[in-house]
Each structure stands twice: as C-alpha cells, then as structure tokens.
C-alpha cells in the first residue's frame, strides 16, 4: 500500500487529489491536508470583490466531497517536513497542527509520496500598512473579496452623494505577482462604477510594478489580433485609455498610510498617491515550513528557496538574464534529493523571473514575480498525478509525465465587466508560458497559438467556465472529462 499525502486543497492540490483517487487502486491511501474547510474558486473572487457574486457562490465544503470520493481529509496546517523520518516517526512524515474547532496537539502523518501544493502565504507584512487588517483591501480570498465589495459600495454611496473619490487598484510591492488579477479587478471596478452612474466622479488609477502595461509577469506577449501582430503593451494600453483609467508603472509600494500610498519608481524617485479606496495585492511567499533530516538537524535551506518555495528539478544556478534558458524550468516537479517529494502550482520555486529583472536607480528590485496559477497549476497537478500512478502502480523508477512552463501554454479569460448583455472579457492565450528564444527566435512564443481578443463573448465564456470548473471541483458525474 502506498500513502500519498497532498498539502493544500487549492486548484493544484484538489486536482491532484481527485485524479489520484480516481486512478489509484483502493488499497492505496490519498490524504489531503488543508488548513481551511472550504474550496475557493479563486478566479471568480474578482466578481465577489465588486458585489456581483456572494462568497458562497465561489466556495464549497471540502469534507463531503472527499468523503464521497474516499479521500482522507485533515483540516490542519503543515509546519514541518521530515523527508527521511525522525526519532519519533521512522517513516517520512509531515507534522501538522489542527485548525478545526479549538485546534489540538500537533500530529505526524506518514507518507510514501508527498505533493506540496500549499499555494502562497499572502505576505501583507512585506509592505507596512498593506492588507485588510490595515489600510487596503484584497481579493485574494473569498472573505477578503467580500470585504472589498463592502468598501467599494461605501465609495459608490459617497459618490452618489456628490463626492469625488480616488480609487487605486494594483499591487502593493515591487516583487508582486498576479498582475492579471489586478488587471481584471480594475476593469470590473470601472464597469461597476459605470453601472452605478458615478464613473464621472471617480479617479481610477492602476498602480503596478510592471515596467510597462501588459507585462503580466511573463515579459509581455506578442500576439495575433485581428490579423495583425500586436504587443500586449499596446493591447492593454488601449483598454485603459478607452475606459479613462490612469496607470503608474514600475512602482514599488514602500508603505500605506491612512488615505495615502507612498511608492518608489524605477527612476529612483519617491511619490505619494492619496486614495479613498485601494485594492493592492500582496507579494507571495512560501508557507514557512521547517525541514529536518533523520537526526533532527534542520535542512530547510536544502529543500526550500529563500522565498519559502520548494526546490524541484529546475536549474537554480545563478545566471544573468541573457544566460537564462527555457530548459532551466522544471519538468517533473520532483525534488532532486528526495524523489518522493513533489511541488506544484505556486508551491514550487521558480529558477528565475520571466520578465527582465529591474531595479530602481536606488537599487530597489521592481520586477513582477512569475505567475504560476490557474490553468498551468492544474496541468502540473495532472502530470504529477499521472507520474505517481506510474511509480506506484506500474513500478516505474522515475516520473514519466512533464509539464514545463517552457513547454506548455496557458489560456486566460480576464473579466472586464460582469453582465450577460454588456459585460466583456479579454480572452488571451500564450504558448509557451516561459518564452523559448531558441525554439522561437523572433518572439519567444509560437504566434499560431498566442492571441488576444476582447468582447462580450469572453464574458459568456468566463461565466460558463466558472460553473464548469466548480462542477468539476465538486467531482460531479463526468468531472474527469472536463480538461484543465
């Protein structure tokens, strides 16, 4: 019997758990450890954040789904990994702290294979004054998004009373990722303000660490649109101009005070931006696990990068931007030292940024971190699940399935307003996610599969995807036929 333990129940972890349970014979055990009892379809949080959906429309209870599928569920937070066992438990295991009810004593869960899919720690503390417990709102979780919707509605009420307000959307640190989520949210805020009849009383500003709009942490994209080759910078700027949204690029938020954002730009200058409402995404970090060898000596730095993300089969050799290659990126997501350890989604440590790294004239890093969410996370999870099937059932000595970001594509449907009749969304694809200039010398990507369009059909597609992927996540009849 093999015991597979999955840390995390987000897109990557949940996908891996369902696929492993479906494919592995029943004598093998699949366990999911997650500190939260709910599954959250995060791509729809932006609609919760403007009041178009309620939190219960983007979440559901995990325990009933796992009970129905025969998956063991532990509502707990993993805090330690002992990949070679230890004095108290000779088998490889994780130490977890229960989070349900009043919690309880730490427990040890033994495993034969471990999949780290814990996602990010929302590092609001990296920027003083950032976050829902301070002076800004967030859409990173369903409850954060509900709070953001309330704050936005308060602003709308004030504007209906005749006030003119400044609303800021973007990222709250020079090393943030998920610029795409901020991109979606700012357009949904614009749409909501127009629907409420108060857009003329709002100054709407997009604040980002991207050196130029349309970078999205992937170095920008050349794509086909209307029969022409268009760069994502031009595509994005046209959308902002059409909607009267201002933008500030190359910005690192230093601190947020009540009603005031202080930030530095790539030219090394300090600036301040007064605001009445601000949704600024935090930087991501690893979950802060500790790792120990069989004798109890700490080996955290061997398993994890300084960011807290787990090292896998990537090339982490320090290189210059010009020396980076697509082949640096991991393919199997297996830890090179402990072959029964895998990390997928945001949990794995990228070997380098995808965008060109930049610093301000004062030396402050201002560069988007690589995005590793959504479709690519689910694809990674599927490939690891299939590799584990081969290793457990077929007795294969190594993973056989791969999902390098330099070899797979991604699709994104970015909402620009939620309405069946007047809503819109930007539909974009890229192939591959990490540009490969050796294979595609001109643009780094294959333009046959890299394109972008915006229109009402995109909104219909995004709404359909919302229902389809929640259906899949609930493991309803035929769920496995729905692709990632």
C-alpha positions in Angstrom: 0.0 0.0 0.0 1.2 3.5 -0.9 0.3 6.6 1.1 0.1 9.8 -0.9 -0.2 13.0 1.2 -1.2 16.3 -0.6 -0.6 19.5 1.2 -3.1 22.1 0.1 -6.6 22.0 -1.5 -6.5 24.8 -4.0 -6.6 24.3 -7.7 -3.3 22.2 -7.8 -3.8 20.2 -4.7 -7.5 19.4 -5.3 -6.9 18.5 -8.9 -4.1 16.1 -7.9 -6.2 14.5 -5.1 -9.2 13.8 -7.3 -7.1 12.4 -10.1 -5.0 10.2 -7.8 -8.1 8.8 -6.1 -9.7 8.1 -9.4 -6.8 6.3 -10.9 -5.1 4.5 -7.9 -6.4 1.2 -6.7 -8.3 1.4 -3.4 -5.6 -0.2 -1.4 -3.6 3.0 -1.8 -4.4 5.9 0.5 -4.8 9.5 -0.6 -4.8 12.2 2.1 -5.4 15.9 1.8 -4.1 18.3 4.5 -5.6 21.9 4.3 -6.0 24.5 7.0 -9.3 25.7 5.5 -12.5 23.7 5.2 -13.6 25.3 2.0 -12.6 25.1 -1.6 -12.4 28.5 -3.2 -12.6 29.0 -7.0 -10.2 32.0 -6.8 -10.6 33.3 -10.4 -14.2 34.4 -9.6 -13.2 36.3 -6.4 -12.9 39.4 -8.5 -16.7 39.2 -9.0 -17.2 38.8 -5.3 -15.0 41.9 -4.9 -17.4 44.1 -6.8 -20.6 42.6 -5.4 -21.6 40.6 -8.4 -21.3 37.3 -6.6 -21.6 36.1 -3.0 -18.8 34.2 -1.2 -21.0 31.0 -1.2 -21.1 31.1 -5.0 -17.3 30.6 -5.3 -16.8 28.2 -2.4 -18.0 24.8 -1.1 -17.2 22.4 1.8 -14.3 20.0 1.0 -15.1 17.3 3.6 -18.3 16.0 1.9 -16.6 15.8 -1.5 -13.6 13.9 0.0 -15.8 11.6 2.0 -17.8 10.7 -1.1 -14.6 10.0 -3.2 -12.8 8.1 -0.5 -10.1 10.7 0.2 -8.9 11.2 3.8 -9.2 14.9 4.8 -7.2 16.5 7.6 -8.1 20.1 8.4 -4.7 21.2 9.6 -1.7 23.3 8.8 1.5 21.5 7.9 4.5 23.0 9.7 7.4 20.5 9.4 8.6 18.0 6.8 10.8 15.0 7.8 11.6 13.5 4.4 13.8 10.8 5.9 11.8 10.2 9.0 13.0 11.1 12.5 13.3 9.9 16.1 9.6 10.0 16.8 8.4 8.5 13.5 10.9 6.5 11.4 8.9 6.9 8.2 8.9 10.1 6.1 6.2 12.3 7.5 4.8 15.8 8.0 3.9 17.5 11.3 0.6 19.2 11.2 -1.3 21.5 13.6 -5.1 21.0 13.5 -7.1 24.2 12.6 -10.7 23.0 13.1 -12.6 24.0 16.2 -10.2 24.7 19.1 -7.3 23.0 17.3 -5.4 20.4 19.1 -2.0 18.9 19.6 0.4 18.6 16.6 0.2 15.2 14.8 2.5 13.3 12.5 1.2 12.0 9.2 3.5 9.4 7.5 3.7 9.2 3.7 5.3 7.3 0.9 4.8 10.3 -1.5 4.3 13.9 -0.7 2.8 16.6 -3.0 3.3 20.2 -1.8 0.5 22.2 -3.3 0.1 24.7 -0.5 0.0 27.8 -2.6 1.2 31.2 -1.3 1.4 32.8 2.0 -0.1 36.3 1.5 2.8 38.4 2.7 1.0 41.6 3.5 3.6 42.3 6.2 6.2 42.9 3.4 4.6 46.4 3.0 3.7 48.4 6.1 0.1 49.3 6.1 -0.9 46.8 3.4 -3.9 44.5 3.7 -7.5 44.1 5.0 -6.2 44.4 8.6 -4.6 47.7 7.8 -5.5 50.3 5.1 -6.2 48.4 1.9 -8.5 45.7 0.7 -7.7 42.4 -1.2 -9.5 39.9 -3.4 -7.0 37.0 -2.7 -9.6 35.1 -0.7 -13.4 34.9 -0.8 -13.7 36.7 2.6 -11.2 39.4 1.5 -13.2 39.9 -1.6 -16.5 40.3 0.3 -14.8 43.0 2.4 -13.6 44.7 -0.7 -17.1 44.7 -2.1 -18.5 46.4 1.0 -15.7 49.1 0.9 -16.4 49.7 -2.8 -20.2 50.0 -2.2 -19.4 52.6 0.5 -17.4 54.6 -2.0 -20.3 54.4 -4.5 -22.7 55.7 -1.9 -20.4 58.6 -1.2 -20.1 59.4 -4.9 -23.8 59.3 -5.3 -23.9 61.9 -2.5 -21.7 64.2 -4.7 -18.2 63.4 -3.5 -15.3 62.9 -5.9 -13.0 60.0 -4.9 -9.8 58.3 -5.9 -9.8 54.6 -6.3 -6.5 52.7 -6.7 -6.1 49.1 -7.9 -2.8 47.2 -8.4 0.0 45.6 -6.5 1.5 46.5 -3.1 5.1 45.6 -3.5 7.9 45.7 -6.1 8.1 41.9 -6.3 4.4 41.0 -6.5 2.9 38.6 -8.9 -0.7 38.1 -10.2 -0.8 41.4 -12.1 -3.5 39.7 -14.1 -5.9 39.6 -11.2 -5.4 43.3 -10.6 -6.0 43.9 -14.3 -9.3 42.1 -14.1 -10.3 43.9 -10.9 -9.7 47.4 -12.1 -11.9 46.8 -15.2 -14.6 45.3 -13.0 -14.4 48.4 -10.7 -14.7 50.6 -13.7 -17.7 48.7 -15.0 -19.4 48.7 -11.6 -18.9 52.5 -11.3 -20.4 53.0 -14.7 -23.4 50.7 -13.9 -23.9 52.8 -10.7 -23.8 56.1 -12.7 -20.9 57.5 -10.7 -17.9 56.9 -13.1 -17.6 60.6 -13.7 -16.9 61.2 -10.0 -14.1 58.7 -9.7 -10.5 59.0 -10.5 -9.4 55.4 -11.2 -5.7 54.6 -11.1 -3.8 51.3 -11.8 -0.6 51.0 -9.8 1.8 48.2 -10.9 5.4 47.0 -10.6 5.3 46.1 -14.3 7.8 48.2 -16.3 5.0 48.6 -18.9 1.4 47.6 -19.1 0.7 44.1 -20.4 3.8 42.6 -18.9 1.8 40.3 -16.6 5.0 38.9 -15.2 5.7 36.9 -18.4 7.7 39.6 -20.1 4.8 40.7 -22.2 3.4 38.9 -25.2 3.4 39.4 -28.9 0.1 38.0 -30.2 -2.2 37.8 -33.1 -5.2 40.2 -33.1 -7.5 41.0 -36.0 -4.9 39.6 -38.5 -2.1 41.7 -37.0 0.8 41.1 -34.7 0.2 43.2 -31.6 2.2 43.5 -28.4 0.3 43.1 -25.1 1.5 46.6 -24.1 -0.5 48.2 -27.0 -3.4 45.8 -26.3 -3.5 46.7 -22.6 -2.9 50.5 -23.0 -5.8 50.7 -25.5 -8.1 49.2 -22.9 -7.1 51.6 -20.2 -7.3 54.6 -22.5 -10.8 53.6 -23.7 -12.0 53.4 -20.1 -10.3 56.5 -18.8 -8.1 54.6 -16.3 -4.8 56.2 -15.4 -1.8 54.0 -14.9 1.5 54.2 -13.0 4.1 51.6 -13.9 7.4 50.5 -12.4 6.3 51.2 -8.9 7.3 49.6 -5.5 4.9 50.5 -2.7 7.0 51.4 0.3 4.2 51.8 2.8 0.5 52.6 3.0 -0.8 55.2 5.5 -4.5 56.0 6.0 -5.5 57.5 2.7 -2.0 57.7 1.3 0.2 55.3 -0.7 3.9 56.0 -0.7 5.9 54.4 -3.5 9.2 54.5 -5.4 9.5 54.2 -9.2 12.2 52.8 -11.4 13.8 56.2 -11.8 14.5 56.2 -8.0 12.0 59.0 -7.2 9.6 58.9 -4.3 6.0 59.6 -4.8 2.7 59.7 -2.9 -0.8 59.0 -4.0 -3.9 59.9 -1.9 -6.7 57.4 -2.1 -10.2 56.7 -0.8 -10.2 53.1 -1.8 -7.3 50.8 -2.6 -7.1 47.2 -3.6 -3.4 46.3 -3.7 -2.3 42.7 -4.0 0.4 41.4 -1.6 3.6 39.6 -2.6 3.6 35.9 -2.3 5.9 33.8 -0.1 6.2 30.1 0.8 4.3 28.7 3.8 7.3 28.8 6.1 7.8 25.0 6.6 10.8 23.7 8.5 12.5 20.6 7.2 14.7 18.2 9.2 16.9 15.2 8.5 16.6 11.8 10.3 18.7 13.0 13.2 16.7 16.2 13.7 19.2 18.6 12.0 17.4 21.4 10.1 17.7 21.1 6.3 15.1 23.8 5.4 17.6 25.6 3.1 18.2 22.4 1.2 14.6 21.8 0.4 13.3 25.4 0.1 14.5 28.5 -1.6 14.9 31.7 0.5 11.4 32.7 -0.7 10.0 29.6 1.1 9.0 27.8 -2.1 10.2 24.2 -2.6 13.1 23.3 -4.8 12.3 20.9 -7.7 14.1 19.8 -10.8 14.9 23.3 -12.0 18.4 24.8 -12.7 18.8 27.2 -9.8 22.4 28.2 -10.9 22.7 32.0 -10.6 22.8 33.4 -14.2 22.3 36.7 -15.9 19.1 37.4 -17.8 20.9 36.8 -21.1 22.1 33.4 -19.9 18.6 32.1 -18.8 17.2 29.3 -20.9 13.8 27.7 -21.2 15.5 24.5 -20.2 16.1 26.0 -16.7 12.5 25.4 -15.8 11.3 22.3 -14.0 9.6 19.5 -16.0 8.6 16.8 -13.4 8.4 19.0 -10.2 10.3 16.3 -8.3 12.7 17.3 -5.6 16.2 16.3 -6.7 17.3 14.9 -3.3 14.1 13.3 -2.1 12.5 11.5 -5.0 9.2 11.0 -3.3 8.7 14.8 -2.9 6.9 17.0 -5.4 5.8 20.6 -5.5 3.2 22.1 -7.9 1.5 25.3 -8.6 2.7 28.3 -6.6 4.5 26.0 -4.1 7.5 25.3 -6.4 10.4 27.6 -6.5 10.9 29.2 -10.0 14.5 29.3 -11.1 14.3 33.0 -12.2 11.8 35.7 -13.2 10.2 35.5 -16.6 10.2 39.3 -17.0 13.5 41.1 -17.3 14.6 41.8 -13.7 14.9 45.5 -13.0 16.0 47.7 -10.1 15.4 51.3 -9.4 18.3 53.7 -9.5 18.5 53.3 -5.8 18.8 49.5 -6.1 15.2 48.6 -5.1 14.1 45.4 -7.0 10.9 46.3 -9.0 10.1 43.2 -11.1 7.0 41.0 -11.3 7.5 37.5 -10.0 6.5 34.6 -12.3 2.8 33.7 -12.2 2.1 30.0 -11.6 -1.7 30.0 -11.1 -4.8 28.8 -12.8 -4.6 26.6 -15.8 -0.8 25.8 -15.5 -1.2 24.8 -11.9 -3.9 22.3 -12.8 -1.9 20.9 -15.7 1.2 20.5 -13.4 -1.0 18.7 -10.9 -2.4 16.3 -13.5 1.1 15.5 -14.8 2.4 14.8 -11.3 -0.7 12.6 -10.5 -0.1 10.6 -13.7 3.6 10.2 -12.8 2.7 9.0 -9.4 0.4 6.4 -10.8 3.2 5.1 -13.0 5.6 5.0 -10.0 3.1 3.4 -7.6 1.1 1.0 -9.8 3.5 0.3 -12.7 6.7 0.3 -10.7 8.4 2.9 -12.8 11.6 4.3 -11.3 11.0 8.0 -12.2 8.3 10.4 -13.3 7.4 10.0 -16.9 5.0 12.9 -17.4 6.2 16.5 -17.7 4.7 20.0 -17.7 7.4 22.6 -18.0 6.1 26.1 -18.3 8.5 26.4 -21.2 6.7 23.6 -23.0 3.0 24.2 -22.1 0.6 27.0 -23.0 -1.9 28.9 -20.9 -5.3 30.4 -21.6 -6.8 33.3 -19.6 -10.2 34.9 -19.8 -9.8 38.2 -17.9 -13.2 39.8 -17.0 -13.7 43.4 -17.9 -17.3 43.7 -16.5 -19.8 41.1 -15.3 -23.0 41.3 -17.3 -24.6 38.9 -19.8 -25.6 41.8 -22.1 -23.0 44.5 -21.6 -20.1 42.7 -19.9 -16.8 41.8 -21.6 -13.7 39.9 -21.1 -10.2 39.8 -22.6 -9.5 36.3 -23.9 -5.8 35.6 -24.3 -3.6 32.5 -24.9 0.1 32.1 -25.0 2.4 29.2 -26.0 4.6 28.6 -24.2 4.2 30.4 -20.9 8.0 30.9 -20.5 9.4 32.2 -23.8 11.8 29.9 -25.6 14.0 32.0 -27.9 16.0 29.0 -29.1 12.9 27.4 -30.5 11.0 30.6 -31.4 13.8 33.1 -32.1 11.7 36.1 -33.1 9.2 36.4 -30.3 10.0 33.5 -27.9 6.5 32.1 -28.5 4.5 30.4 -31.2 2.2 33.0 -32.6 -0.1 30.4 -34.1 -1.2 29.7 -30.5 -0.7 33.2 -29.0 -3.5 35.6 -29.5 -5.9 38.1 -27.7 -9.4 39.5 -28.2 -11.9 41.4 -26.1 -15.6 41.3 -26.3 -18.9 40.2 -24.7 -18.3 36.6 -25.8 -15.4 36.5 -23.5 -17.7 37.2 -20.5 -20.0 34.4 -21.5 -17.1 32.1 -21.7 -15.7 33.1 -18.3 -19.2 32.7 -16.7 -19.5 29.2 -18.3 -16.0 28.3 -17.1 -17.0 29.4 -13.6 -19.8 26.9 -13.4 -17.9 24.2 -15.3 -14.9 24.3 -13.1 -16.9 24.4 -9.9 -18.8 21.3 -11.2 -15.5 19.6 -11.8 -14.1 20.5 -8.4 -17.2 19.0 -6.8 -16.4 15.8 -8.6 -19.9 15.5 -10.1 -20.8 12.9 -12.8 -18.3 13.1 -15.6 -16.0 15.6 -13.8 -12.8 13.9 -15.2 -13.9 14.6 -18.8 -13.5 18.4 -18.2 -10.0 19.4 -19.2 -7.8 21.6 -17.0 
